[in-house]
C-alpha cells in the first residue's frame, strides 16, 4: 500500500498508533490489526475499514442534457434496505431528496442546476447507515435563460 500509508511518528510517544491511508481505495476494505510491543507487553487492536464509493456512468465529465447514472456502493455485508440521494446545492426548500431500493440514481437530462454536492445514504437491515458526499460538476451553459446579447455598434460583445 506504500506510498499511500503512513504512521504519524510524532504521536507514537503519546500512545497514538493511528494508520493513515490516503487516498482510500475500494480494495482497502477489510480487517486491520495493530500490534504494539512495549518492553515485554504486547497490545493489539482490530479495526474494520468499510469503504463507500460513488461512481458516475458514463465516466468522465458530465455533459448537460446527456443521461447520467450515479451509483453508490459500500463494502458493508448486510442487505440494503434503502438508498437516498440528497442534493444540497441550495440548502432549504430547494434541496432535493430521492429514495429507492436501487443503489443508482438516474438523471435523464442533467442541467447546470444539478451540479453541486450530492450525498448518498445507504440504510441496511442491521440498522447501519452509511453515507458519502460527491461534488458533481456539469459541463454546460450557465447563462441567461434568453441567450440574446445586445451590444452597441463599435463596442465589444462578450
C-alpha positions, 0 to 999 in steps of 0.5 A: 500500500506504500506510498499511500500509508503512513504512521504519524511518528510524532504521536507514537510517544503519546500512545497514538498508533493511528494508520493513515491511508490516503487516498482510500481505495475500494480494495482497502476494505477489510480487517486491520490489526495493530500490534504494539510491543512495549518492553515485554507487553504486547497490545493489539487492536482490530479495526474494520475499514468499510469503504463507500464509493460513488461512481458516475456512468458514463465516466468522465465529465458530465455533459448537460442534457446527456443521461447520467447514472450515479451509483453508490456502493459500500463494502458493508455485508448486510442487505440494503434496505434503502438508498437516498440521494440528497442534493444540497446545492441550495440548502432549504426548500430547494434541496432535493431528496430521492429514495429507492431500493436501487443503489443508482440514481438516474438523471435523464437530462442533467442541467447546470442546476444539478451540479453541486454536492450530492450525498448518498445514504445507504440504510441496511437491515442491521440498522447501519447507515452509511453515507458519502458526499460527491461534488458533481460538476456539469459541463454546460451553459450557465447563462441567461435563460434568453441567450440574446446579447445586445451590444452597441455598434463599435463596442465589444460583445462578450 
